[in-house]
């Protein structure tokens, strides 16, 4: 289901109110904004975005998305 999401950039130095996009999931919304795959769960230094959405008159929900950790050989 396509919904509207507000994607807020959490990188250092970013100061915005977010970008509204329509997508199927918070991860898909962030991919449209950052052109980088992000995931739920991670460490604070890797935080890239907070993604907000609301269903109808329901409460506002928020998901934190993090950069994928670099694989180590």
PyMOL Python script that loads the backbone (N, CA, C, O; Angstrom):
from pymol import cmd

cmd.read_pdbstr("""\
ATOM      1  N   UNK A   1       0.842  -1.180   0.000  1.00  0.00           N
ATOM      2  CA  UNK A   1       0.000   0.000   0.000  1.00  0.00           C
ATOM      3  C   UNK A   1       0.887   1.244   0.000  1.00  0.00           C
ATOM      4  O   UNK A   1       1.797   1.363   0.820  1.00  0.00           O
ATOM      5  N   UNK A   2       0.627   2.141  -0.894  1.00  0.00           N
ATOM      6  CA  UNK A   2       1.390   3.387  -1.000  1.00  0.00           C
ATOM      7  C   UNK A   2       0.863   4.365   0.042  1.00  0.00           C
ATOM      8  O   UNK A   2      -0.342   4.587   0.164  1.00  0.00           O
ATOM      9  N   UNK A   3       1.800   4.942   0.789  1.00  0.00           N
ATOM     10  CA  UNK A   3       1.462   5.932   1.824  1.00  0.00           C
ATOM     11  C   UNK A   3       2.379   7.127   1.666  1.00  0.00           C
ATOM     12  O   UNK A   3       3.370   7.087   0.937  1.00  0.00           O
ATOM     13  N   UNK A   4       2.025   8.194   2.369  1.00  0.00           N
ATOM     14  CA  UNK A   4       2.880   9.380   2.370  1.00  0.00           C
ATOM     15  C   UNK A   4       3.760   9.342   3.612  1.00  0.00           C
ATOM     16  O   UNK A   4       3.290   9.086   4.720  1.00  0.00           O
ATOM     17  N   UNK A   5       5.042   9.600   3.403  1.00  0.00           N
ATOM     18  CA  UNK A   5       6.023   9.592   4.480  1.00  0.00           C
ATOM     19  C   UNK A   5       6.763  10.921   4.493  1.00  0.00           C
ATOM     20  O   UNK A   5       6.969  11.541   3.449  1.00  0.00           O
ATOM     21  N   UNK A   6       7.158  11.348   5.681  1.00  0.00           N
ATOM     22  CA  UNK A   6       8.036  12.519   5.824  1.00  0.00           C
ATOM     23  C   UNK A   6       9.382  11.993   6.266  1.00  0.00           C
ATOM     24  O   UNK A   6       9.504  11.406   7.341  1.00  0.00           O
ATOM     25  N   UNK A   7      10.395  12.201   5.440  1.00  0.00           N
ATOM     26  CA  UNK A   7      11.740  11.689   5.696  1.00  0.00           C
ATOM     27  C   UNK A   7      12.604  12.846   6.182  1.00  0.00           C
ATOM     28  O   UNK A   7      12.796  13.835   5.474  1.00  0.00           O
ATOM     29  N   UNK A   8      13.125  12.707   7.410  1.00  0.00           N
ATOM     30  CA  UNK A   8      13.959  13.742   8.021  1.00  0.00           C
ATOM     31  C   UNK A   8      15.409  13.251   8.039  1.00  0.00           C
ATOM     32  O   UNK A   8      15.703  12.166   8.540  1.00  0.00           O
ATOM     33  N   UNK A   9      16.293  14.056   7.492  1.00  0.00           N
ATOM     34  CA  UNK A   9      17.723  13.745   7.429  1.00  0.00           C
ATOM     35  C   UNK A   9      18.340  13.928   8.809  1.00  0.00           C
ATOM     36  O   UNK A   9      18.227  15.006   9.392  1.00  0.00           O
ATOM     37  N   UNK A  10      18.983  12.906   9.336  1.00  0.00           N
ATOM     38  CA  UNK A  10      19.595  12.964  10.675  1.00  0.00           C
ATOM     39  C   UNK A  10      21.118  13.022  10.627  1.00  0.00           C
ATOM     40  O   UNK A  10      21.774  12.932  11.664  1.00  0.00           O
ATOM     41  N   UNK A  11      21.677  13.169   9.445  1.00  0.00           N
ATOM     42  CA  UNK A  11      23.137  13.249   9.348  1.00  0.00           C
ATOM     43  C   UNK A  11      23.629  14.546   9.972  1.00  0.00           C
ATOM     44  O   UNK A  11      22.892  15.529  10.037  1.00  0.00           O
ATOM     45  N   UNK A  12      24.866  14.545  10.426  1.00  0.00           N
ATOM     46  CA  UNK A  12      25.450  15.725  11.058  1.00  0.00           C
ATOM     47  C   UNK A  12      25.360  16.920  10.118  1.00  0.00           C
ATOM     48  O   UNK A  12      25.694  16.824   8.937  1.00  0.00           O
ATOM     49  N   UNK A  13      24.911  18.030  10.651  1.00  0.00           N
ATOM     50  CA  UNK A  13      24.834  19.256   9.871  1.00  0.00           C
ATOM     51  C   UNK A  13      23.539  19.412   9.098  1.00  0.00           C
ATOM     52  O   UNK A  13      23.266  20.489   8.567  1.00  0.00           O
ATOM     53  N   UNK A  14      22.748  18.377   9.025  1.00  0.00           N
ATOM     54  CA  UNK A  14      21.473  18.485   8.303  1.00  0.00           C
ATOM     55  C   UNK A  14      20.460  19.178   9.202  1.00  0.00           C
ATOM     56  O   UNK A  14      20.327  18.844  10.380  1.00  0.00           O
ATOM     57  N   UNK A  15      19.761  20.127   8.646  1.00  0.00           N
ATOM     58  CA  UNK A  15      18.758  20.862   9.410  1.00  0.00           C
ATOM     59  C   UNK A  15      17.562  21.105   8.501  1.00  0.00           C
ATOM     60  O   UNK A  15      17.471  22.130   7.827  1.00  0.00           O
ATOM     61  N   UNK A  16      16.642  20.136   8.497  1.00  0.00           N
ATOM     62  CA  UNK A  16      15.467  20.308   7.659  1.00  0.00           C
ATOM     63  C   UNK A  16      14.233  19.760   8.359  1.00  0.00           C
ATOM     64  O   UNK A  16      14.329  19.071   9.375  1.00  0.00           O
ATOM     65  N   UNK A  17      13.095  20.073   7.807  1.00  0.00           N
ATOM     66  CA  UNK A  17      11.831  19.605   8.372  1.00  0.00           C
ATOM     67  C   UNK A  17      11.367  18.327   7.693  1.00  0.00           C
ATOM     68  O   UNK A  17      10.319  17.782   8.040  1.00  0.00           O
ATOM     69  N   UNK A  18      12.127  17.858   6.746  1.00  0.00           N
ATOM     70  CA  UNK A  18      11.791  16.621   6.071  1.00  0.00           C
ATOM     71  C   UNK A  18      11.264  16.833   4.677  1.00  0.00           C
ATOM     72  O   UNK A  18      10.882  17.935   4.284  1.00  0.00           O
ATOM     73  N   UNK A  19      11.257  15.743   3.943  1.00  0.00           N
ATOM     74  CA  UNK A  19      10.783  15.727   2.569  1.00  0.00           C
ATOM     75  C   UNK A  19       9.613  14.756   2.501  1.00  0.00           C
ATOM     76  O   UNK A  19       9.716  13.627   2.981  1.00  0.00           O
ATOM     77  N   UNK A  20       8.508  15.184   1.913  1.00  0.00           N
ATOM     78  CA  UNK A  20       7.344  14.316   1.761  1.00  0.00           C
ATOM     79  C   UNK A  20       7.477  13.495   0.489  1.00  0.00           C
ATOM     80  O   UNK A  20       7.724  14.038  -0.588  1.00  0.00           O
ATOM     81  N   UNK A  21       7.311  12.181   0.618  1.00  0.00           N
ATOM     82  CA  UNK A  21       7.345  11.284  -0.533  1.00  0.00           C
ATOM     83  C   UNK A  21       6.266  10.226  -0.361  1.00  0.00           C
ATOM     84  O   UNK A  21       5.832   9.948   0.757  1.00  0.00           O
ATOM     85  N   UNK A  22       5.839   9.642  -1.463  1.00  0.00           N
ATOM     86  CA  UNK A  22       4.898   8.525  -1.440  1.00  0.00           C
ATOM     87  C   UNK A  22       5.675   7.262  -1.751  1.00  0.00           C
ATOM     88  O   UNK A  22       6.417   7.197  -2.732  1.00  0.00           O
ATOM     89  N   UNK A  23       5.495   6.249  -0.897  1.00  0.00           N
ATOM     90  CA  UNK A  23       6.233   4.997  -1.052  1.00  0.00           C
ATOM     91  C   UNK A  23       5.468   3.871  -0.373  1.00  0.00           C
ATOM     92  O   UNK A  23       4.459   4.098   0.295  1.00  0.00           O
ATOM     93  N   UNK A  24       5.962   2.661  -0.555  1.00  0.00           N
ATOM     94  CA  UNK A  24       5.314   1.476   0.009  1.00  0.00           C
ATOM     95  C   UNK A  24       5.764   1.179   1.435  1.00  0.00           C
ATOM     96  O   UNK A  24       5.081   0.450   2.155  1.00  0.00           O
ATOM     97  N   UNK A  25       6.901   1.732   1.857  1.00  0.00           N
ATOM     98  CA  UNK A  25       7.429   1.459   3.193  1.00  0.00           C
ATOM     99  C   UNK A  25       8.353   2.599   3.606  1.00  0.00           C
ATOM    100  O   UNK A  25       8.762   3.395   2.761  1.00  0.00           O
ATOM    101  N   UNK A  26       8.688   2.689   4.899  1.00  0.00           N
ATOM    102  CA  UNK A  26       9.647   3.715   5.325  1.00  0.00           C
ATOM    103  C   UNK A  26      11.000   3.543   4.636  1.00  0.00           C
ATOM    104  O   UNK A  26      11.641   4.530   4.273  1.00  0.00           O
ATOM    105  N   UNK A  27      11.438   2.293   4.455  1.00  0.00           N
ATOM    106  CA  UNK A  27      12.718   2.042   3.788  1.00  0.00           C
ATOM    107  C   UNK A  27      12.683   2.508   2.333  1.00  0.00           C
ATOM    108  O   UNK A  27      13.655   3.078   1.837  1.00  0.00           O
ATOM    109  N   UNK A  28      11.560   2.264   1.651  1.00  0.00           N
ATOM    110  CA  UNK A  28      11.423   2.703   0.259  1.00  0.00           C
ATOM    111  C   UNK A  28      11.399   4.231   0.174  1.00  0.00           C
ATOM    112  O   UNK A  28      11.951   4.811  -0.761  1.00  0.00           O
ATOM    113  N   UNK A  29      10.765   4.872   1.141  1.00  0.00           N
ATOM    114  CA  UNK A  29      10.730   6.340   1.167  1.00  0.00           C
ATOM    115  C   UNK A  29      12.138   6.907   1.338  1.00  0.00           C
ATOM    116  O   UNK A  29      12.522   7.847   0.643  1.00  0.00           O
ATOM    117  N   UNK A  30      12.898   6.337   2.259  1.00  0.00           N
ATOM    118  CA  UNK A  30      14.270   6.803   2.487  1.00  0.00           C
ATOM    119  C   UNK A  30      15.144   6.546   1.266  1.00  0.00           C
ATOM    120  O   UNK A  30      16.015   7.357   0.950  1.00  0.00           O
ATOM    121  N   UNK A  31      14.926   5.434   0.577  1.00  0.00           N
ATOM    122  CA  UNK A  31      15.697   5.135  -0.629  1.00  0.00           C
ATOM    123  C   UNK A  31      15.446   6.196  -1.699  1.00  0.00           C
ATOM    124  O   UNK A  31      16.374   6.589  -2.407  1.00  0.00           O
ATOM    125  N   UNK A  32      14.216   6.658  -1.823  1.00  0.00           N
ATOM    126  CA  UNK A  32      13.908   7.724  -2.784  1.00  0.00           C
ATOM    127  C   UNK A  32      14.637   9.020  -2.443  1.00  0.00           C
ATOM    128  O   UNK A  32      15.090   9.734  -3.338  1.00  0.00           O
ATOM    129  N   UNK A  33      14.749   9.323  -1.153  1.00  0.00           N
ATOM    130  CA  UNK A  33      15.368  10.579  -0.723  1.00  0.00           C
ATOM    131  C   UNK A  33      16.888  10.502  -0.740  1.00  0.00           C
ATOM    132  O   UNK A  33      17.548  11.424  -1.219  1.00  0.00           O
ATOM    133  N   UNK A  34      17.456   9.408  -0.220  1.00  0.00           N
ATOM    134  CA  UNK A  34      18.909   9.307  -0.049  1.00  0.00           C
ATOM    135  C   UNK A  34      19.619   8.542  -1.152  1.00  0.00           C
ATOM    136  O   UNK A  34      20.840   8.633  -1.281  1.00  0.00           O
ATOM    137  N   UNK A  35      18.872   7.791  -1.947  1.00  0.00           N
ATOM    138  CA  UNK A  35      19.464   6.932  -2.980  1.00  0.00           C
ATOM    139  C   UNK A  35      20.496   5.984  -2.368  1.00  0.00           C
ATOM    140  O   UNK A  35      21.545   5.711  -2.953  1.00  0.00           O
ATOM    141  N   UNK A  36      20.163   5.492  -1.166  1.00  0.00           N
ATOM    142  CA  UNK A  36      21.024   4.589  -0.408  1.00  0.00           C
ATOM    143  C   UNK A  36      20.107   3.674   0.405  1.00  0.00           C
ATOM    144  O   UNK A  36      19.193   4.156   1.074  1.00  0.00           O
ATOM    145  N   UNK A  37      20.339   2.365   0.355  1.00  0.00           N
ATOM    146  CA  UNK A  37      19.486   1.479   1.154  1.00  0.00           C
ATOM    147  C   UNK A  37      19.777   1.638   2.644  1.00  0.00           C
ATOM    148  O   UNK A  37      20.927   1.550   3.074  1.00  0.00           O
ATOM    149  N   UNK A  38      18.725   1.872   3.423  1.00  0.00           N
ATOM    150  CA  UNK A  38      18.860   2.012   4.863  1.00  0.00           C
ATOM    151  C   UNK A  38      18.079   0.892   5.530  1.00  0.00           C
ATOM    152  O   UNK A  38      17.214   0.274   4.909  1.00  0.00           O
ATOM    153  N   UNK A  39      18.387   0.631   6.803  1.00  0.00           N
ATOM    154  CA  UNK A  39      17.716  -0.462   7.501  1.00  0.00           C
ATOM    155  C   UNK A  39      17.317  -0.037   8.901  1.00  0.00           C
ATOM    156  O   UNK A  39      17.861   0.909   9.471  1.00  0.00           O
ATOM    157  N   UNK A  40      16.352  -0.765   9.435  1.00  0.00           N
ATOM    158  CA  UNK A  40      15.931  -0.523  10.818  1.00  0.00           C
ATOM    159  C   UNK A  40      16.958  -1.179  11.730  1.00  0.00           C
ATOM    160  O   UNK A  40      17.462  -2.265  11.445  1.00  0.00           O
ATOM    161  N   UNK A  41      17.250  -0.516  12.806  1.00  0.00           N
ATOM    162  CA  UNK A  41      18.202  -1.073  13.776  1.00  0.00           C
ATOM    163  C   UNK A  41      19.632  -0.752  13.397  1.00  0.00           C
ATOM    164  O   UNK A  41      20.048  -0.954  12.256  1.00  0.00           O
ATOM    165  N   UNK A  42      20.371  -0.255  14.357  1.00  0.00           N
ATOM    166  CA  UNK A  42      21.764   0.092  14.124  1.00  0.00           C
ATOM    167  C   UNK A  42      22.307   0.856  15.314  1.00  0.00           C
ATOM    168  O   UNK A  42      21.690   0.893  16.379  1.00  0.00           O
ATOM    169  N   UNK A  43      23.446   1.456  15.128  1.00  0.00           N
ATOM    170  CA  UNK A  43      24.093   2.227  16.189  1.00  0.00           C
ATOM    171  C   UNK A  43      23.912   3.713  15.924  1.00  0.00           C
ATOM    172  O   UNK A  43      23.793   4.140  14.775  1.00  0.00           O
ATOM    173  N   UNK A  44      23.894   4.489  16.984  1.00  0.00           N
ATOM    174  CA  UNK A  44      23.645   5.935  16.882  1.00  0.00           C
ATOM    175  C   UNK A  44      24.486   6.647  15.827  1.00  0.00           C
ATOM    176  O   UNK A  44      23.946   7.476  15.095  1.00  0.00           O
ATOM    177  N   UNK A  45      25.793   6.361  15.714  1.00  0.00           N
ATOM    178  CA  UNK A  45      26.575   7.081  14.701  1.00  0.00           C
ATOM    179  C   UNK A  45      26.119   6.798  13.266  1.00  0.00           C
ATOM    180  O   UNK A  45      26.406   7.576  12.356  1.00  0.00           O
ATOM    181  N   UNK A  46      25.411   5.688  13.068  1.00  0.00           N
ATOM    182  CA  UNK A  46      24.957   5.314  11.731  1.00  0.00           C
ATOM    183  C   UNK A  46      23.543   5.802  11.418  1.00  0.00           C
ATOM    184  O   UNK A  46      23.020   5.512  10.341  1.00  0.00           O
ATOM    185  N   UNK A  47      22.914   6.538  12.340  1.00  0.00           N
ATOM    186  CA  UNK A  47      21.560   7.030  12.121  1.00  0.00           C
ATOM    187  C   UNK A  47      21.550   7.991  10.938  1.00  0.00           C
ATOM    188  O   UNK A  47      22.306   8.962  10.912  1.00  0.00           O
ATOM    189  N   UNK A  48      20.690   7.715   9.960  1.00  0.00           N
ATOM    190  CA  UNK A  48      20.601   8.558   8.769  1.00  0.00           C
ATOM    191  C   UNK A  48      19.268   9.290   8.656  1.00  0.00           C
ATOM    192  O   UNK A  48      19.216  10.417   8.164  1.00  0.00           O
ATOM    193  N   UNK A  49      18.177   8.642   9.117  1.00  0.00           N
ATOM    194  CA  UNK A  49      16.867   9.257   8.890  1.00  0.00           C
ATOM    195  C   UNK A  49      15.851   8.849   9.946  1.00  0.00           C
ATOM    196  O   UNK A  49      15.920   7.767  10.529  1.00  0.00           O
ATOM    197  N   UNK A  50      14.908   9.753  10.168  1.00  0.00           N
ATOM    198  CA  UNK A  50      13.678   9.436  10.889  1.00  0.00           C
ATOM    199  C   UNK A  50      12.568   9.569   9.856  1.00  0.00           C
ATOM    200  O   UNK A  50      12.475  10.570   9.145  1.00  0.00           O
ATOM    201  N   UNK A  51      11.735   8.549   9.788  1.00  0.00           N
ATOM    202  CA  UNK A  51      10.664   8.543   8.791  1.00  0.00           C
ATOM    203  C   UNK A  51       9.328   8.499   9.523  1.00  0.00           C
ATOM    204  O   UNK A  51       9.065   7.584  10.303  1.00  0.00           O
ATOM    205  N   UNK A  52       8.482   9.505   9.260  1.00  0.00           N
ATOM    206  CA  UNK A  52       7.195   9.655   9.937  1.00  0.00           C
ATOM    207  C   UNK A  52       6.057   9.320   8.979  1.00  0.00           C
ATOM    208  O   UNK A  52       6.132   9.585   7.779  1.00  0.00           O
ATOM    209  N   UNK A  53       4.993   8.727   9.543  1.00  0.00           N
ATOM    210  CA  UNK A  53       3.777   8.485   8.762  1.00  0.00           C
ATOM    211  C   UNK A  53       2.583   8.458   9.707  1.00  0.00           C
ATOM    212  O   UNK A  53       2.722   8.330  10.923  1.00  0.00           O
ATOM    213  N   UNK A  54       1.412   8.584   9.106  1.00  0.00           N
ATOM    214  CA  UNK A  54       0.168   8.554   9.875  1.00  0.00           C
ATOM    215  C   UNK A  54      -0.871   7.829   9.031  1.00  0.00           C
ATOM    216  O   UNK A  54      -0.974   8.061   7.826  1.00  0.00           O
ATOM    217  N   UNK A  55      -1.629   6.964   9.660  1.00  0.00           N
ATOM    218  CA  UNK A  55      -2.717   6.273   8.980  1.00  0.00           C
ATOM    219  C   UNK A  55      -4.031   6.917   9.397  1.00  0.00           C
ATOM    220  O   UNK A  55      -4.431   6.832  10.558  1.00  0.00           O
ATOM    221  N   UNK A  56      -4.693   7.553   8.457  1.00  0.00           N
ATOM    222  CA  UNK A  56      -5.969   8.213   8.756  1.00  0.00           C
ATOM    223  C   UNK A  56      -5.824   9.211   9.883  1.00  0.00           C
ATOM    224  O   UNK A  56      -4.958  10.085   9.853  1.00  0.00           O
ATOM    225  N   UNK A  57      -6.687   9.070  10.880  1.00  0.00           N
ATOM    226  CA  UNK A  57      -6.650   9.947  12.054  1.00  0.00           C
ATOM    227  C   UNK A  57      -5.849   9.324  13.188  1.00  0.00           C
ATOM    228  O   UNK A  57      -5.887   9.816  14.316  1.00  0.00           O
ATOM    229  N   UNK A  58      -5.132   8.255  12.904  1.00  0.00           N
ATOM    230  CA  UNK A  58      -4.357   7.548  13.923  1.00  0.00           C
ATOM    231  C   UNK A  58      -3.157   8.339  14.391  1.00  0.00           C
ATOM    232  O   UNK A  58      -2.905   9.444  13.910  1.00  0.00           O
ATOM    233  N   UNK A  59      -2.416   7.776  15.328  1.00  0.00           N
ATOM    234  CA  UNK A  59      -1.240   8.463  15.863  1.00  0.00           C
ATOM    235  C   UNK A  59      -0.108   8.526  14.837  1.00  0.00           C
ATOM    236  O   UNK A  59      -0.028   7.708  13.921  1.00  0.00           O
ATOM    237  N   UNK A  60       0.740   9.494  15.013  1.00  0.00           N
ATOM    238  CA  UNK A  60       1.928   9.638  14.182  1.00  0.00           C
ATOM    239  C   UNK A  60       2.913   8.549  14.573  1.00  0.00           C
ATOM    240  O   UNK A  60       3.185   8.352  15.757  1.00  0.00           O
ATOM    241  N   UNK A  61       3.448   7.842  13.590  1.00  0.00           N
ATOM    242  CA  UNK A  61       4.454   6.816  13.898  1.00  0.00           C
ATOM    243  C   UNK A  61       5.787   7.243  13.292  1.00  0.00           C
ATOM    244  O   UNK A  61       5.832   7.991  12.315  1.00  0.00           O
ATOM    245  N   UNK A  62       6.868   6.755  13.891  1.00  0.00           N
ATOM    246  CA  UNK A  62       8.210   7.121  13.453  1.00  0.00           C
ATOM    247  C   UNK A  62       9.092   5.888  13.453  1.00  0.00           C
ATOM    248  O   UNK A  62       9.025   5.058  14.360  1.00  0.00           O
ATOM    249  N   UNK A  63       9.924   5.778  12.418  1.00  0.00           N
ATOM    250  CA  UNK A  63      10.888   4.693  12.286  1.00  0.00           C
ATOM    251  C   UNK A  63      12.264   5.324  12.113  1.00  0.00           C
ATOM    252  O   UNK A  63      12.428   6.255  11.323  1.00  0.00           O
ATOM    253  N   UNK A  64      13.244   4.826  12.840  1.00  0.00           N
ATOM    254  CA  UNK A  64      14.628   5.273  12.657  1.00  0.00           C
ATOM    255  C   UNK A  64      15.303   4.330  11.683  1.00  0.00           C
ATOM    256  O   UNK A  64      15.172   3.111  11.790  1.00  0.00           O
ATOM    257  N   UNK A  65      16.029   4.902  10.729  1.00  0.00           N
ATOM    258  CA  UNK A  65      16.740   4.084   9.748  1.00  0.00           C
ATOM    259  C   UNK A  65      18.220   4.413   9.774  1.00  0.00           C
ATOM    260  O   UNK A  65      18.621   5.568   9.916  1.00  0.00           O
ATOM    261  N   UNK A  66      19.017   3.368   9.633  1.00  0.00           N
ATOM    262  CA  UNK A  66      20.465   3.458   9.793  1.00  0.00           C
ATOM    263  C   UNK A  66      21.176   2.996   8.529  1.00  0.00           C
ATOM    264  O   UNK A  66      20.638   2.213   7.746  1.00  0.00           O
ATOM    265  N   UNK A  67      22.401   3.497   8.343  1.00  0.00           N
ATOM    266  CA  UNK A  67      23.233   3.038   7.238  1.00  0.00           C
ATOM    267  C   UNK A  67      23.601   1.588   7.485  1.00  0.00           C
ATOM    268  O   UNK A  67      23.790   1.171   8.627  1.00  0.00           O
ATOM    269  N   UNK A  68      23.701   0.836   6.427  1.00  0.00           N
ATOM    270  CA  UNK A  68      24.108  -0.558   6.559  1.00  0.00           C
ATOM    271  C   UNK A  68      25.586  -0.604   6.938  1.00  0.00           C
ATOM    272  O   UNK A  68      26.404   0.136   6.392  1.00  0.00           O
ATOM    273  N   UNK A  69      25.906  -1.472   7.866  1.00  0.00           N
ATOM    274  CA  UNK A  69      27.297  -1.596   8.317  1.00  0.00           C
ATOM    275  C   UNK A  69      28.150  -2.168   7.184  1.00  0.00           C
ATOM    276  O   UNK A  69      27.715  -3.048   6.442  1.00  0.00           O
ATOM    277  N   UNK A  70      29.357  -1.656   7.072  1.00  0.00           N
ATOM    278  CA  UNK A  70      30.279  -2.176   6.049  1.00  0.00           C
ATOM    279  C   UNK A  70      30.698  -3.585   6.436  1.00  0.00           C
ATOM    280  O   UNK A  70      31.010  -3.856   7.595  1.00  0.00           O
ATOM    281  N   UNK A  71      30.702  -4.474   5.458  1.00  0.00           N
ATOM    282  CA  UNK A  71      31.129  -5.849   5.728  1.00  0.00           C
ATOM    283  C   UNK A  71      32.633  -5.912   5.890  1.00  0.00           C
ATOM    284  O   UNK A  71      33.386  -5.294   5.138  1.00  0.00           O
ATOM    285  N   UNK A  72      33.046  -6.662   6.874  1.00  0.00           N
ATOM    286  CA  UNK A  72      34.488  -6.808   7.107  1.00  0.00           C
ATOM    287  C   UNK A  72      34.927  -8.184   6.631  1.00  0.00           C
ATOM    288  O   UNK A  72      34.228  -9.172   6.857  1.00  0.00           O
ATOM    289  N   UNK A  73      36.069  -8.256   5.982  1.00  0.00           N
ATOM    290  CA  UNK A  73      36.557  -9.534   5.453  1.00  0.00           C
ATOM    291  C   UNK A  73      37.217 -10.374   6.500  1.00  0.00           C
ATOM    292  O   UNK A  73      37.677 -11.477   6.207  1.00  0.00           O
TER     293      UNK A  73
END
""", "prot")
cmd.dss("prot")
cmd.show_as("cartoon", "prot")
cmd.util.cbc("prot")
cmd.orient("prot")
